[in-house]
Amino acid sequence: MENFEITNLQEKDLEEAAGVFLQTFNSVGETWNEKTSLAHIEENFVMGYSFLAKVGNKAVGVLIALPITRDKGTELFIDTVAVLPEYQAQGVGRAMMEKATKLAKEKGLVALRLLASPSLKSFDWYKKLGFEESGWIEIFKEI
């Protein structure tokens, strides 16, 4: 794999991050478009908590996270981890997660939290990184 660089995501990078998000999630059967992808990234982006992975000038991965307060203290909620399909299984996602973990520890946060679907291969990957099922189940109602 070519060397990749992980930097803090900036506002100027949001469209590029949305492109990575779009390609990654649509490759697993979701139906995002350019408008909804960008809106999602913009809504969940908090400066200083998110990362962009690049190979040269090409964005290949994005991690969007934000602090949330729970009963035991403030946690880092990882809203999005997306790596372009052709760059998966090459250490990009792991490196972004390690950077997020380090940031959370530096800021005195008590945990990392995320939502994951057992039907996707990323679910087992999160478990390999030490994530455990919380017992909570996401529920949804279309309106």
N, CA, C and O atoms as a GROMACS GRO file, in nm:
protein
  572
    1MET      N    1   0.085  -0.120   0.000
    1MET     CA    2   0.000   0.000   0.000
    1MET      C    3   0.088   0.123   0.000
    1MET      O    4   0.194   0.127   0.062
    2GLU      N    5   0.041   0.221  -0.070
    2GLU     CA    6   0.110   0.350  -0.069
    2GLU      C    7   0.098   0.408   0.071
    2GLU      O    8   0.006   0.376   0.146
    3ASN      N    9   0.192   0.494   0.106
    3ASN     CA   10   0.184   0.559   0.236
    3ASN      C   11   0.064   0.651   0.241
    3ASN      O   12   0.032   0.719   0.143
    4PHE      N   13  -0.002   0.653   0.355
    4PHE     CA   14  -0.114   0.742   0.373
    4PHE      C   15  -0.084   0.836   0.489
    4PHE      O   16  -0.004   0.804   0.578
    5GLU      N   17  -0.148   0.951   0.486
    5GLU     CA   18  -0.132   1.051   0.591
    5GLU      C   19  -0.269   1.078   0.651
    5GLU      O   20  -0.369   1.090   0.580
    6ILE      N   21  -0.273   1.088   0.784
    6ILE     CA   22  -0.398   1.119   0.852
    6ILE      C   23  -0.384   1.256   0.915
    6ILE      O   24  -0.293   1.282   0.994
    7THR      N   25  -0.478   1.344   0.880
    7THR     CA   26  -0.476   1.480   0.932
    7THR      C   27  -0.612   1.512   0.996
    7THR      O   28  -0.710   1.440   0.975
    8ASN      N   29  -0.617   1.620   1.072
    8ASN     CA   30  -0.745   1.665   1.125
    8ASN      C   31  -0.831   1.712   1.009
    8ASN      O   32  -0.784   1.785   0.921
    9LEU      N   33  -0.956   1.671   1.009
    9LEU     CA   34  -1.050   1.713   0.907
    9LEU      C   35  -1.080   1.862   0.927
    9LEU      O   36  -1.105   1.906   1.039
   10GLN      N   37  -1.078   1.936   0.818
   10GLN     CA   38  -1.107   2.079   0.820
   10GLN      C   39  -1.235   2.106   0.741
   10GLN      O   40  -1.277   2.022   0.661
   11GLU      N   41  -1.296   2.221   0.764
   11GLU     CA   42  -1.417   2.256   0.690
   11GLU      C   43  -1.396   2.250   0.540
   11GLU      O   44  -1.486   2.209   0.466
   12LYS      N   45  -1.279   2.291   0.494
   12LYS     CA   46  -1.251   2.292   0.350
   12LYS      C   47  -1.247   2.151   0.290
   12LYS      O   48  -1.252   2.136   0.168
   13ASP      N   49  -1.238   2.049   0.376
   13ASP     CA   50  -1.229   1.910   0.330
   13ASP      C   51  -1.363   1.837   0.331
   13ASP      O   52  -1.368   1.720   0.294
   14LEU      N   53  -1.470   1.904   0.373
   14LEU     CA   54  -1.596   1.833   0.394
   14LEU      C   55  -1.654   1.771   0.267
   14LEU      O   56  -1.708   1.660   0.272
   15GLU      N   57  -1.644   1.838   0.154
   15GLU     CA   58  -1.695   1.780   0.029
   15GLU      C   59  -1.616   1.656  -0.009
   15GLU      O   60  -1.673   1.556  -0.053
   16GLU      N   61  -1.486   1.662   0.008
   16GLU     CA   62  -1.401   1.547  -0.021
   16GLU      C   63  -1.434   1.431   0.073
   16GLU      O   64  -1.440   1.316   0.030
   17ALA      N   65  -1.455   1.461   0.200
   17ALA     CA   66  -1.493   1.359   0.298
   17ALA      C   67  -1.627   1.297   0.262
   17ALA      O   68  -1.646   1.176   0.274
   18ALA      N   69  -1.720   1.380   0.218
   18ALA     CA   70  -1.852   1.330   0.178
   18ALA      C   71  -1.841   1.236   0.058
   18ALA      O   72  -1.917   1.139   0.048
   19GLY      N   73  -1.747   1.262  -0.031
   19GLY     CA   74  -1.725   1.173  -0.145
   19GLY      C   75  -1.677   1.036  -0.101
   19GLY      O   76  -1.722   0.934  -0.155
   20VAL      N   77  -1.587   1.032  -0.003
   20VAL     CA   78  -1.540   0.904   0.051
   20VAL      C   79  -1.656   0.831   0.119
   20VAL      O   80  -1.675   0.711   0.099
   21PHE      N   81  -1.733   0.906   0.198
   21PHE     CA   82  -1.850   0.850   0.265
   21PHE      C   83  -1.946   0.789   0.164
   21PHE      O   84  -1.989   0.675   0.180
   22LEU      N   85  -1.980   0.864   0.060
   22LEU     CA   86  -2.074   0.820  -0.043
   22LEU      C   87  -2.029   0.690  -0.108
   22LEU      O   88  -2.105   0.593  -0.116
   23GLN      N   89  -1.906   0.688  -0.154
   23GLN     CA   90  -1.856   0.568  -0.223
   23GLN      C   91  -1.850   0.447  -0.130
   23GLN      O   92  -1.887   0.336  -0.170
   24THR      N   93  -1.805   0.469  -0.008
   24THR     CA   94  -1.790   0.358   0.086
   24THR      C   95  -1.924   0.298   0.125
   24THR      O   96  -1.941   0.176   0.117
   25PHE      N   97  -2.019   0.381   0.166
   25PHE     CA   98  -2.146   0.328   0.213
   25PHE      C   99  -2.234   0.276   0.099
   25PHE      O  100  -2.309   0.181   0.118
   26ASN      N  101  -2.224   0.337  -0.018
   26ASN     CA  102  -2.299   0.283  -0.131
   26ASN      C  103  -2.242   0.148  -0.177
   26ASN      O  104  -2.315   0.067  -0.233
   27SER      N  105  -2.114   0.125  -0.152
   27SER     CA  106  -2.054  -0.004  -0.192
   27SER      C  107  -2.104  -0.120  -0.106
   27SER      O  108  -2.084  -0.236  -0.143
   28VAL      N  109  -2.169  -0.091   0.008
   28VAL     CA  110  -2.225  -0.197   0.093
   28VAL      C  111  -2.378  -0.200   0.086
   28VAL      O  112  -2.444  -0.263   0.168
   29GLY      N  113  -2.433  -0.130  -0.015
   29GLY     CA  114  -2.576  -0.141  -0.041
   29GLY      C  115  -2.662  -0.026   0.009
   29GLY      O  116  -2.784  -0.029  -0.009
   30GLU      N  117  -2.602   0.075   0.070
   30GLU     CA  118  -2.683   0.190   0.111
   30GLU      C  119  -2.706   0.279  -0.011
   30GLU      O  120  -2.644   0.260  -0.115
   31THR      N  121  -2.797   0.376   0.002
   31THR     CA  122  -2.837   0.455  -0.115
   31THR      C  123  -2.820   0.605  -0.092
   31THR      O  124  -2.914   0.683  -0.109
   32TRP      N  125  -2.701   0.644  -0.055
   32TRP     CA  126  -2.670   0.786  -0.036
   32TRP      C  127  -2.655   0.853  -0.172
   32TRP      O  128  -2.627   0.788  -0.272
   33ASN      N  129  -2.674   0.988  -0.175
   33ASN     CA  130  -2.641   1.066  -0.293
   33ASN      C  131  -2.548   1.179  -0.249
   33ASN      O  132  -2.518   1.192  -0.130
   34GLU      N  133  -2.503   1.260  -0.342
   34GLU     CA  134  -2.407   1.365  -0.308
   34GLU      C  135  -2.464   1.462  -0.205
   34GLU      O  136  -2.394   1.503  -0.112
   35LYS      N  137  -2.590   1.499  -0.220
   35LYS     CA  138  -2.653   1.596  -0.130
   35LYS      C  139  -2.666   1.539   0.012
   35LYS      O  140  -2.630   1.606   0.109
   36THR      N  141  -2.718   1.416   0.025
   36THR     CA  142  -2.738   1.360   0.159
   36THR      C  143  -2.605   1.326   0.225
   36THR      O  144  -2.591   1.338   0.347
   37SER      N  145  -2.508   1.284   0.147
   37SER     CA  146  -2.375   1.254   0.203
   37SER      C  147  -2.312   1.379   0.262
   37SER      O  148  -2.261   1.376   0.374
   38LEU      N  149  -2.314   1.487   0.187
   38LEU     CA  150  -2.255   1.612   0.235
   38LEU      C  151  -2.331   1.664   0.356
   38LEU      O  152  -2.270   1.711   0.452
   39ALA      N  153  -2.464   1.657   0.353
   39ALA     CA  154  -2.543   1.703   0.467
   39ALA      C  155  -2.508   1.623   0.592
   39ALA      O  156  -2.495   1.680   0.701
   40HIS      N  157  -2.494   1.492   0.579
   40HIS     CA  158  -2.459   1.408   0.693
   40HIS      C  159  -2.324   1.446   0.752
   40HIS      O  160  -2.310   1.460   0.873
   41ILE      N  161  -2.226   1.462   0.666
   41ILE     CA  162  -2.092   1.499   0.712
   41ILE      C  163  -2.095   1.636   0.779
   41ILE      O  164  -2.037   1.652   0.887
   42GLU      N  165  -2.160   1.733   0.718
   42GLU     CA  166  -2.167   1.868   0.776
   42GLU      C  167  -2.239   1.867   0.911
   42GLU      O  168  -2.196   1.937   1.003
   43GLU      N  169  -2.345   1.791   0.924
   43GLU     CA  170  -2.423   1.788   1.049
   43GLU      C  171  -2.346   1.726   1.165
   43GLU      O  172  -2.369   1.763   1.280
   44ASN      N  173  -2.257   1.633   1.136
   44ASN     CA  174  -2.188   1.560   1.242
   44ASN      C  175  -2.044   1.604   1.264
   44ASN      O  176  -1.977   1.554   1.355
   45PHE      N  177  -1.995   1.695   1.182
   45PHE     CA  178  -1.857   1.741   1.192
   45PHE      C  179  -1.841   1.839   1.308
   45PHE      O  180  -1.910   1.940   1.316
   46VAL      N  181  -1.749   1.806   1.398
   46VAL     CA  182  -1.709   1.895   1.506
   46VAL      C  183  -1.558   1.913   1.494
   46VAL      O  184  -1.483   1.816   1.503
   47MET      N  185  -1.515   2.035   1.473
   47MET     CA  186  -1.373   2.064   1.452
   47MET      C  187  -1.289   2.005   1.565
   47MET      O  188  -1.320   2.020   1.683
   48GLY      N  189  -1.182   1.938   1.527
   48GLY     CA  190  -1.088   1.885   1.624
   48GLY      C  191  -1.113   1.741   1.666
   48GLY      O  192  -1.033   1.684   1.741
   49TYR      N  193  -1.222   1.680   1.618
   49TYR     CA  194  -1.254   1.543   1.656
   49TYR      C  195  -1.262   1.448   1.538
   49TYR      O  196  -1.292   1.330   1.557
   50SER      N  197  -1.236   1.495   1.418
   50SER     CA  198  -1.253   1.414   1.298
   50SER      C  199  -1.125   1.413   1.216
   50SER      O  200  -1.043   1.504   1.226
   51PHE      N  201  -1.110   1.308   1.134
   51PHE     CA  202  -0.984   1.288   1.062
   51PHE      C  203  -1.009   1.255   0.915
   51PHE      O  204  -1.113   1.201   0.878
   52LEU      N  205  -0.909   1.287   0.834
   52LEU     CA  206  -0.912   1.256   0.691
   52LEU      C  207  -0.783   1.182   0.658
   52LEU      O  208  -0.674   1.227   0.695
   53ALA      N  209  -0.795   1.070   0.589
   53ALA     CA  210  -0.679   0.995   0.543
   53ALA      C  211  -0.661   1.021   0.394
   53ALA      O  212  -0.756   1.018   0.317
   54LYS      N  213  -0.536   1.048   0.356
   54LYS     CA  214  -0.506   1.076   0.215
   54LYS      C  215  -0.386   0.994   0.170
   54LYS      O  216  -0.293   0.967   0.246
   55VAL      N  217  -0.391   0.956   0.044
   55VAL     CA  218  -0.276   0.901  -0.026
   55VAL      C  219  -0.243   1.004  -0.131
   55VAL      O  220  -0.319   1.023  -0.227
   56GLY      N  221  -0.131   1.071  -0.115
   56GLY     CA  222  -0.100   1.184  -0.201
   56GLY      C  223  -0.206   1.291  -0.181
   56GLY      O  224  -0.230   1.333  -0.068
   57ASN      N  225  -0.269   1.334  -0.288
   57ASN     CA  226  -0.376   1.435  -0.279
   57ASN      C  227  -0.516   1.373  -0.277
   57ASN      O  228  -0.615   1.445  -0.279
   58LYS      N  229  -0.524   1.240  -0.275
   58LYS     CA  230  -0.654   1.172  -0.283
   58LYS      C  231  -0.703   1.133  -0.143
   58LYS      O  232  -0.632   1.066  -0.068
   59ALA      N  233  -0.825   1.175  -0.110
   59ALA     CA  234  -0.888   1.133   0.016
   59ALA      C  235  -0.930   0.988   0.001
   59ALA      O  236  -0.998   0.951  -0.094
   60VAL      N  237  -0.888   0.905   0.097
   60VAL     CA  238  -0.920   0.762   0.092
   60VAL      C  239  -0.996   0.714   0.216
   60VAL      O  240  -1.049   0.603   0.217
   61GLY      N  241  -1.001   0.798   0.320
   61GLY     CA  242  -1.070   0.759   0.442
   61GLY      C  243  -1.114   0.880   0.521
   61GLY      O  244  -1.054   0.987   0.512
   62VAL      N  245  -1.220   0.862   0.599
   62VAL     CA  246  -1.269   0.969   0.684
   62VAL      C  247  -1.324   0.908   0.813
   62VAL      O  248  -1.386   0.802   0.811
   63LEU      N  249  -1.300   0.976   0.923
   63LEU     CA  250  -1.358   0.939   1.052
   63LEU      C  251  -1.420   1.065   1.108
   63LEU      O  252  -1.351   1.165   1.131
   64ILE      N  253  -1.551   1.061   1.131
   64ILE     CA  254  -1.625   1.174   1.187
   64ILE      C  255  -1.663   1.137   1.330
   64ILE      O  256  -1.728   1.034   1.352
   65ALA      N  257  -1.624   1.219   1.425
   65ALA     CA  258  -1.655   1.190   1.566
   65ALA      C  259  -1.690   1.320   1.638
   65ALA      O  260  -1.656   1.430   1.594
   66LEU      N  261  -1.760   1.305   1.749
   66LEU     CA  262  -1.797   1.420   1.831
   66LEU      C  263  -1.812   1.377   1.976
   66LEU      O  264  -1.847   1.262   2.003
   67PRO      N  265  -1.786   1.467   2.068
   67PRO     CA  266  -1.802   1.433   2.210
   67PRO      C  267  -1.950   1.429   2.247
   67PRO      O  268  -2.027   1.514   2.204
   68ILE      N  269  -1.987   1.329   2.327
   68ILE     CA  270  -2.124   1.320   2.380
   68ILE      C  271  -2.115   1.287   2.528
   68ILE      O  272  -2.024   1.215   2.571
   69THR      N  273  -2.207   1.338   2.605
   69THR     CA  274  -2.207   1.309   2.748
   69THR      C  275  -2.306   1.198   2.777
   69THR      O  276  -2.422   1.202   2.735
   70ARG      N  277  -2.258   1.098   2.849
   70ARG     CA  278  -2.338   0.984   2.890
   70ARG      C  279  -2.333   0.975   3.043
   70ARG      O  280  -2.276   1.062   3.108
   71ASP      N  281  -2.391   0.871   3.098
   71ASP     CA  282  -2.401   0.860   3.244
   71ASP      C  283  -2.266   0.851   3.314
   71ASP      O  284  -2.254   0.896   3.428
   72LYS      N  285  -2.164   0.796   3.250
   72LYS     CA  286  -2.033   0.781   3.313
   72LYS      C  287  -1.935   0.893   3.277
   72LYS      O  288  -1.821   0.893   3.323
   73GLY      N  289  -1.980   0.988   3.195
   73GLY     CA  290  -1.893   1.099   3.156
   73GLY      C  291  -1.899   1.122   3.006
   73GLY      O  292  -1.986   1.070   2.937
   74THR      N  293  -1.806   1.202   2.958
   74THR     CA  294  -1.804   1.236   2.816
   74THR      C  295  -1.729   1.130   2.737
   74THR      O  296  -1.618   1.089   2.773
   75GLU      N  297  -1.791   1.085   2.629
   75GLU     CA  298  -1.736   0.984   2.541
   75GLU      C  299  -1.712   1.044   2.402
   75GLU      O  300  -1.765   1.150   2.369
   76LEU      N  301  -1.633   0.976   2.323
   76LEU     CA  302  -1.618   1.014   2.184
   76LEU      C  303  -1.710   0.924   2.102
   76LEU      O  304  -1.687   0.804   2.092
   77PHE      N  305  -1.814   0.984   2.045
   77PHE     CA  306  -1.905   0.909   1.960
   77PHE      C  307  -1.851   0.912   1.818
   77PHE      O  308  -1.837   1.018   1.757
   78ILE      N  309  -1.821   0.796   1.766
   78ILE     CA  310  -1.769   0.786   1.629
   78ILE      C  311  -1.888   0.764   1.538
   78ILE      O  312  -1.945   0.655   1.531
   79ASP      N  313  -1.926   0.870   1.469
   79ASP     CA  314  -2.042   0.866   1.381
   79ASP      C  315  -2.012   0.791   1.252
   79ASP      O  316  -2.095   0.714   1.203
   80THR      N  317  -1.894   0.812   1.197
   80THR     CA  318  -1.862   0.758   1.065
   80THR      C  319  -1.718   0.712   1.059
   80THR      O  320  -1.626   0.785   1.098
   81VAL      N  321  -1.698   0.592   1.010
   81VAL     CA  322  -1.566   0.546   0.966
   81VAL      C  323  -1.588   0.495   0.825
   81VAL      O  324  -1.663   0.400   0.803
   82ALA      N  325  -1.522   0.558   0.730
   82ALA     CA  326  -1.537   0.518   0.590
   82ALA      C  327  -1.400   0.516   0.523
   82ALA      O  328  -1.323   0.612   0.531
   83VAL      N  329  -1.371   0.406   0.457
   83VAL     CA  330  -1.248   0.392   0.380
   83VAL      C  331  -1.288   0.341   0.242
   83VAL      O  332  -1.362   0.243   0.231
   84LEU      N  333  -1.240   0.406   0.139
   84LEU     CA  334  -1.272   0.362   0.003
   84LEU      C  335  -1.245   0.212  -0.010
   84LEU      O  336  -1.145   0.163   0.041
   85PRO      N  337  -1.334   0.140  -0.078
   85PRO     CA  338  -1.320  -0.006  -0.087
   85PRO      C  339  -1.180  -0.053  -0.131
   85PRO      O  340  -1.129  -0.152  -0.077
   86GLU      N  341  -1.121   0.015  -0.225
   86GLU     CA  342  -0.989  -0.028  -0.275
   86GLU      C  343  -0.876  -0.003  -0.176
   86GLU      O  344  -0.764  -0.049  -0.198
   87TYR      N  345  -0.903   0.070  -0.066
   87TYR     CA  346  -0.801   0.096   0.036
   87TYR      C  347  -0.832   0.025   0.168
   87TYR      O  348  -0.760   0.042   0.266
   88GLN      N  349  -0.938  -0.054   0.171
   88GLN     CA  350  -0.973  -0.127   0.292
   88GLN      C  351  -0.875  -0.242   0.315
   88GLN      O  352  -0.813  -0.292   0.221
   89ALA      N  353  -0.863  -0.282   0.442
   89ALA     CA  354  -0.773  -0.391   0.483
   89ALA      C  355  -0.626  -0.357   0.458
   89ALA      O  356  -0.544  -0.445   0.435
   90GLN      N  357  -0.596  -0.226   0.462
   90GLN     CA  358  -0.458  -0.183   0.442
   90GLN      C  359  -0.409  -0.093   0.557
   90GLN      O  360  -0.304  -0.030   0.546
   91GLY      N  361  -0.485  -0.088   0.665
   91GLY     CA  362  -0.441  -0.014   0.783
   91GLY      C  363  -0.493   0.127   0.795
   91GLY      O  364  -0.466   0.194   0.895
   92VAL      N  365  -0.566   0.175   0.697
   92VAL     CA  366  -0.616   0.312   0.700
   92VAL      C  367  -0.718   0.330   0.813
   92VAL      O  368  -0.706   0.421   0.895
   93GLY      N  369  -0.818   0.244   0.816
   93GLY     CA  370  -0.921   0.254   0.920
   93GLY      C  371  -0.863   0.238   1.059
   93GLY      O  372  -0.897   0.313   1.150
   94ARG      N  373  -0.775   0.140   1.076
   94ARG     CA  374  -0.712   0.116   1.205
   94ARG      C  375  -0.634   0.240   1.251
   94ARG      O  376  -0.640   0.278   1.368
   95ALA      N  377  -0.560   0.300   1.160
   95ALA     CA  378  -0.481   0.418   1.195
   95ALA      C  379  -0.572   0.534   1.237
   95ALA      O  380  -0.540   0.606   1.332
   96MET      N  381  -0.684   0.551   1.169
   96MET     CA  382  -0.776   0.658   1.209
   96MET      C  383  -0.837   0.628   1.346
   96MET      O  384  -0.852   0.719   1.427
   97MET      N  385  -0.872   0.502   1.371
   97MET     CA  386  -0.928   0.465   1.501
   97MET      C  387  -0.825   0.484   1.613
   97MET      O  388  -0.860   0.528   1.722
   98GLU      N  389  -0.700   0.451   1.585
   98GLU     CA  390  -0.594   0.472   1.686
   98GLU      C  391  -0.578   0.621   1.716
   98GLU      O  392  -0.560   0.661   1.831
   99LYS      N  393  -0.586   0.703   1.612
   99LYS     CA  394  -0.575   0.848   1.631
   99LYS      C  395  -0.694   0.899   1.713
   99LYS      O  396  -0.676   0.985   1.799
  100ALA      N  397  -0.813   0.848   1.687
  100ALA     CA  398  -0.932   0.888   1.763
  100ALA      C  399  -0.920   0.845   1.909
  100ALA      O  400  -0.956   0.920   2.000
  101THR      N  401  -0.870   0.725   1.932
  101THR     CA  402  -0.852   0.675   2.068
  101THR      C  403  -0.751   0.762   2.144
  101THR      O  404  -0.774   0.798   2.259
  102LYS      N  405  -0.642   0.794   2.080
  102LYS     CA  406  -0.539   0.879   2.142
  102LYS      C  407  -0.598   1.016   2.176
  102LYS      O  408  -0.575   1.068   2.285
  103LEU      N  409  -0.673   1.073   2.083
  103LEU     CA  410  -0.736   1.203   2.106
  103LEU      C  411  -0.831   1.197   2.226
  103LEU      O  412  -0.829   1.285   2.312
  104ALA      N  413  -0.913   1.092   2.231
  104ALA     CA  414  -1.009   1.078   2.342
  104ALA      C  415  -0.936   1.070   2.475
  104ALA      O  416  -0.978   1.133   2.572
  105LYS      N  417  -0.828   0.994   2.481
  105LYS     CA  418  -0.750   0.984   2.605
  105LYS      C  419  -0.690   1.118   2.643
  105LYS      O  420  -0.695   1.158   2.759
  106GLU      N  421  -0.634   1.189   2.545
  106GLU     CA  422  -0.574   1.320   2.572
  106GLU      C  423  -0.676   1.420   2.626
  106GLU      O  424  -0.643   1.505   2.709
  107LYS      N  425  -0.799   1.410   2.580
  107LYS     CA  426  -0.904   1.503   2.622
  107LYS      C  427  -0.975   1.456   2.749
  107LYS      O  428  -1.067   1.522   2.796
  108GLY      N  429  -0.932   1.342   2.805
  108GLY     CA  430  -0.991   1.292   2.927
  108GLY      C  431  -1.128   1.230   2.911
  108GLY      O  432  -1.204   1.221   3.008
  109LEU      N  433  -1.161   1.187   2.790
  109LEU     CA  434  -1.290   1.122   2.767
  109LEU      C  435  -1.287   0.981   2.824
  109LEU      O  436  -1.180   0.922   2.839
  110VAL      N  437  -1.403   0.926   2.854
  110VAL     CA  438  -1.408   0.798   2.926
  110VAL      C  439  -1.427   0.676   2.836
  110VAL      O  440  -1.404   0.564   2.882
  111ALA      N  441  -1.467   0.694   2.711
  111ALA     CA  442  -1.493   0.580   2.624
  111ALA      C  443  -1.509   0.626   2.480
  111ALA      O  444  -1.521   0.745   2.451
  112LEU      N  445  -1.510   0.528   2.391
  112LEU     CA  446  -1.549   0.549   2.251
  112LEU      C  447  -1.677   0.471   2.230
  112LEU      O  448  -1.695   0.363   2.287
  113ARG      N  449  -1.767   0.525   2.149
  113ARG     CA  450  -1.895   0.460   2.122
  113ARG      C  451  -1.926   0.477   1.973
  113ARG      O  452  -1.890   0.577   1.912
  114LEU      N  453  -1.993   0.377   1.915
  114LEU     CA  454  -2.035   0.386   1.776
  114LEU      C  455  -2.152   0.293   1.752
  114LEU      O  456  -2.182   0.207   1.835
  115LEU      N  457  -2.217   0.310   1.639
  115LEU     CA  458  -2.323   0.219   1.594
  115LEU      C  459  -2.264   0.133   1.482
  115LEU      O  460  -2.191   0.183   1.397
  116ALA      N  461  -2.298   0.004   1.483
  116ALA     CA  462  -2.247  -0.085   1.379
  116ALA      C  463  -2.353  -0.189   1.346
  116ALA      O  464  -2.429  -0.231   1.433
  117SER      N  465  -2.356  -0.230   1.222
  117SER     CA  466  -2.452  -0.332   1.178
  117SER      C  467  -2.385  -0.469   1.176
  117SER      O  468  -2.282  -0.487   1.111
  118PRO      N  469  -2.444  -0.566   1.247
  118PRO     CA  470  -2.388  -0.702   1.245
  118PRO      C  471  -2.385  -0.764   1.106
  118PRO      O  472  -2.314  -0.862   1.084
  119SER      N  473  -2.460  -0.708   1.012
  119SER     CA  474  -2.463  -0.764   0.877
  119SER      C  475  -2.343  -0.719   0.791
  119SER      O  476  -2.323  -0.771   0.681
  120LEU      N  477  -2.265  -0.624   0.841
  120LEU     CA  478  -2.150  -0.576   0.765
  120LEU      C  479  -2.021  -0.632   0.822
  120LEU      O  480  -2.011  -0.660   0.941
  121LYS      N  481  -1.920  -0.650   0.736
  121LYS     CA  482  -1.793  -0.705   0.783
  121LYS      C  483  -1.724  -0.610   0.881
  121LYS      O  484  -1.640  -0.655   0.960
  122SER      N  485  -1.758  -0.482   0.879
  122SER     CA  486  -1.698  -0.387   0.973
  122SER      C  487  -1.735  -0.419   1.117
  122SER      O  488  -1.662  -0.383   1.209
  123PHE      N  489  -1.848  -0.487   1.138
  123PHE     CA  490  -1.892  -0.521   1.273
  123PHE      C  491  -1.787  -0.606   1.344
  123PHE      O  492  -1.749  -0.577   1.458
  124ASP      N  493  -1.740  -0.710   1.277
  124ASP     CA  494  -1.636  -0.796   1.336
  124ASP      C  495  -1.504  -0.720   1.349
  124ASP      O  496  -1.428  -0.745   1.443
  125TRP      N  497  -1.477  -0.630   1.257
  125TRP     CA  498  -1.355  -0.548   1.264
  125TRP      C  499  -1.358  -0.463   1.390
  125TRP      O  500  -1.256  -0.453   1.460
  126TYR      N  501  -1.472  -0.400   1.422
  126TYR     CA  502  -1.482  -0.320   1.545
  126TYR      C  503  -1.457  -0.407   1.668
  126TYR      O  504  -1.390  -0.365   1.762
  127LYS      N  505  -1.510  -0.528   1.666
  127LYS     CA  506  -1.489  -0.618   1.780
  127LYS      C  507  -1.341  -0.653   1.794
  127LYS      O  508  -1.291  -0.662   1.906
  128LYS      N  509  -1.270  -0.672   1.683
  128LYS     CA  510  -1.126  -0.698   1.688
  128LYS      C  511  -1.050  -0.579   1.748
  128LYS      O  512  -0.944  -0.596   1.807
  129LEU      N  513  -1.106  -0.460   1.732
  129LEU     CA  514  -1.044  -0.340   1.789
  129LEU      C  515  -1.079  -0.321   1.937
  129LEU      O  516  -1.034  -0.226   2.000
  130GLY      N  517  -1.158  -0.412   1.992
  130GLY     CA  518  -1.190  -0.408   2.134
  130GLY      C  519  -1.327  -0.354   2.169
  130GLY      O  520  -1.361  -0.344   2.287
  131PHE      N  521  -1.408  -0.319   2.070
  131PHE     CA  522  -1.543  -0.273   2.097
  131PHE      C  523  -1.630  -0.391   2.139
  131PHE      O  524  -1.612  -0.503   2.090
  132GLU      N  525  -1.723  -0.366   2.230
  132GLU     CA  526  -1.815  -0.469   2.277
  132GLU      C  527  -1.958  -0.421   2.255
  132GLU      O  528  -1.985  -0.301   2.255
  133GLU      N  529  -2.048  -0.515   2.238
  133GLU     CA  530  -2.188  -0.479   2.225
  133GLU      C  531  -2.237  -0.425   2.359
  133GLU      O  532  -2.207  -0.481   2.464
  134SER      N  533  -2.312  -0.315   2.355
  134SER     CA  534  -2.357  -0.249   2.477
  134SER      C  535  -2.487  -0.306   2.532
  134SER      O  536  -2.521  -0.284   2.648
  135GLY      N  537  -2.558  -0.378   2.449
  135GLY     CA  538  -2.689  -0.427   2.489
  135GLY      C  539  -2.802  -0.339   2.439
  135GLY      O  540  -2.917  -0.383   2.431
  136TRP      N  541  -2.770  -0.215   2.404
  136TRP     CA  542  -2.870  -0.126   2.346
  136TRP      C  543  -2.893  -0.167   2.202
  136TRP      O  544  -2.800  -0.209   2.133
  137ILE      N  545  -3.016  -0.155   2.157
  137ILE     CA  546  -3.049  -0.186   2.019
  137ILE      C  547  -3.110  -0.059   1.958
  137ILE      O  548  -3.202   0.000   2.014
  138GLU      N  549  -3.058  -0.020   1.843
  138GLU     CA  550  -3.112   0.096   1.775
  138GLU      C  551  -3.252   0.060   1.724
  138GLU      O  552  -3.272  -0.046   1.664
  139ILE      N  553  -3.346   0.148   1.747
  139ILE     CA  554  -3.480   0.130   1.692
  139ILE      C  555  -3.511   0.247   1.600
  139ILE      O  556  -3.453   0.355   1.613
  140PHE      N  557  -3.602   0.225   1.508
  140PHE     CA  558  -3.622   0.320   1.399
  140PHE      C  559  -3.768   0.318   1.358
  140PHE      O  560  -3.834   0.214   1.358
  141LYS      N  561  -3.818   0.436   1.322
  141LYS     CA  562  -3.954   0.446   1.270
  141LYS      C  563  -3.953   0.545   1.154
  141LYS      O  564  -3.919   0.662   1.172
  142GLU      N  565  -3.989   0.497   1.037
  142GLU     CA  566  -3.994   0.585   0.920
  142GLU      C  567  -4.122   0.668   0.927
  142GLU      O  568  -4.228   0.617   0.963
  143ILE      N  569  -4.110   0.795   0.893
  143ILE     CA  570  -4.228   0.883   0.895
  143ILE      C  571  -4.249   0.949   0.761
  143ILE      O  572  -4.344   1.026   0.743
   0.00000   0.00000   0.00000
